[in-house]
Amino acid sequence: MRGNVGKYGGEPGDLYIGVQTLEHTSIRRMGVDLYSMLNVSFVDAILGGKVVVATLTRGNSELRIPPGTQHGTVLSIPGAGAPILVQGQMEERGTHYFEVTVCLPSPDEIPSEMHPILEDLAKIYDGKSGARTT
């Protein structure tokens, strides 16, 4: 496609613009969808809850963590992705996906008053996790 005639009757020309996007440190883009990792405490993964997540299009948004969320579960916020353009006009947005990483505290991060609670939980839950111990 040729450009318009120049301002003072000059030759029409073309304008080429190159756009390069830089990678975000914590968000990956695939088409119109965005992907992030989400660290969730083991307590929130078990009981469920809500966390505030950063999105590029909506700022901080609340995301619900369902009870029993497993490591690797993918949660999403539809409409928080990159714009979907139709004939140069934004029609809607893609989805922002969050892959859950369930974070376990290191032994030195567990308060001493939590040890008896965890031991009681282990007795109640013994053999029900699917894991085999010897």
C-alpha positions as CSV (number, residue, x, y, z in Angstrom):
1,M,0.0,0.0,0.0
2,R,1.4,3.4,-0.9
3,G,1.4,6.4,1.3
4,N,-0.4,9.6,0.6
5,V,1.0,12.4,-1.6
6,G,3.6,14.5,0.2
7,K,2.5,17.7,2.1
8,Y,3.6,20.1,-0.7
9,G,2.8,17.7,-3.7
10,G,5.9,15.5,-3.2
11,E,6.1,11.9,-4.1
12,P,4.0,9.5,-2.0
13,G,6.0,7.4,0.3
14,D,5.7,4.5,2.7
15,L,6.4,4.5,6.4
16,Y,7.7,1.4,8.0
17,I,7.7,1.1,11.7
18,G,9.4,-1.8,13.5
19,V,8.2,-2.6,17.0
20,Q,10.2,-4.8,19.4
21,T,8.7,-5.8,22.7
22,L,10.9,-6.6,25.7
23,E,10.3,-9.7,27.8
24,H,8.6,-9.0,31.2
25,T,10.5,-10.5,34.2
26,S,7.5,-12.5,35.5
27,I,4.9,-12.6,32.7
28,R,5.2,-14.6,29.5
29,R,3.0,-13.8,26.4
30,M,1.7,-16.4,24.0
31,G,-0.5,-14.7,21.4
32,V,-3.1,-12.8,23.3
33,D,-2.8,-14.8,26.5
34,L,-0.4,-14.1,29.4
35,Y,1.2,-16.6,31.8
36,S,2.6,-16.1,35.3
37,M,3.7,-18.3,38.2
38,L,1.8,-17.9,41.5
39,N,3.3,-18.9,44.8
40,V,0.6,-20.1,47.3
41,S,1.2,-21.2,50.9
42,F,0.3,-24.8,51.7
43,V,-2.4,-23.5,54.1
44,D,-4.1,-21.5,51.3
45,A,-3.7,-24.4,48.9
46,I,-5.5,-26.7,51.4
47,L,-8.1,-24.3,52.8
48,G,-8.6,-22.0,49.8
49,G,-8.5,-18.2,50.0
50,K,-8.0,-15.1,47.9
51,V,-4.7,-13.5,46.8
52,V,-4.0,-10.3,45.0
53,V,-2.1,-10.7,41.7
54,A,-0.5,-8.1,39.4
55,T,-1.9,-8.0,35.9
56,L,-0.7,-5.8,33.0
57,T,-4.2,-4.6,32.0
58,R,-6.1,-4.4,35.3
59,G,-3.4,-3.6,37.8
60,N,-3.9,-5.6,41.0
61,S,-6.7,-8.1,40.8
62,E,-8.1,-10.6,43.3
63,L,-7.8,-14.2,42.4
64,R,-9.7,-17.0,44.3
65,I,-7.7,-20.0,45.3
66,P,-10.2,-23.0,45.5
67,P,-9.8,-25.3,48.5
68,G,-7.6,-28.3,47.7
69,T,-5.6,-26.5,45.0
70,Q,-2.8,-28.7,43.8
71,H,0.7,-27.8,42.8
72,G,0.7,-27.1,39.0
73,T,-3.0,-26.1,38.9
74,V,-3.7,-23.3,36.4
75,L,-6.1,-20.5,37.5
76,S,-7.2,-17.7,35.2
77,I,-8.6,-14.2,34.8
78,P,-10.4,-13.9,31.5
79,G,-10.1,-10.5,29.8
80,A,-6.8,-9.6,31.6
81,G,-4.6,-10.6,28.6
82,A,-3.3,-8.8,25.6
83,P,-5.8,-7.0,23.3
84,I,-7.5,-8.9,20.5
85,L,-7.6,-6.6,17.5
86,V,-10.1,-6.8,14.6
87,Q,-9.4,-4.4,11.8
88,G,-7.3,-2.3,14.1
89,Q,-10.0,-2.1,16.8
90,M,-9.8,-3.8,20.2
91,E,-12.6,-6.3,20.4
92,E,-11.7,-8.0,23.7
93,R,-8.7,-9.3,25.6
94,G,-7.0,-12.6,26.1
95,T,-6.7,-14.5,29.4
96,H,-4.1,-14.1,32.1
97,Y,-3.2,-17.6,33.4
98,F,-1.5,-18.3,36.7
99,E,0.3,-21.6,37.4
100,V,0.2,-22.4,41.1
101,T,3.4,-23.3,43.0
102,V,2.5,-24.6,46.4
103,C,5.2,-23.4,48.8
104,L,6.2,-25.4,51.8
105,P,8.0,-23.6,54.7
106,S,11.5,-24.8,55.5
107,P,11.8,-26.4,58.9
108,D,13.3,-23.3,60.5
109,E,10.3,-21.3,59.3
110,I,7.8,-23.4,61.1
111,P,7.0,-22.0,64.6
112,S,7.4,-24.4,67.5
113,E,3.7,-24.1,68.4
114,M,2.8,-25.5,65.0
115,H,4.7,-28.8,65.4
116,P,2.1,-30.4,67.6
117,I,-0.7,-29.3,65.2
118,L,1.2,-30.8,62.2
119,E,1.9,-34.0,64.2
120,D,-1.9,-34.3,65.0
121,L,-2.7,-33.7,61.3
122,A,-0.2,-36.4,60.3
123,K,-1.9,-38.9,62.6
124,I,-5.4,-38.0,61.2
125,Y,-4.2,-38.0,57.6
126,D,-2.0,-41.1,57.9
127,G,-2.3,-43.3,54.8
128,K,-4.8,-41.1,53.1
129,S,-2.4,-39.1,51.0
130,G,-1.7,-41.8,48.5
131,A,2.0,-41.7,49.4
132,R,3.5,-44.8,51.0
133,T,5.9,-44.5,53.9
134,T,8.0,-47.3,55.3
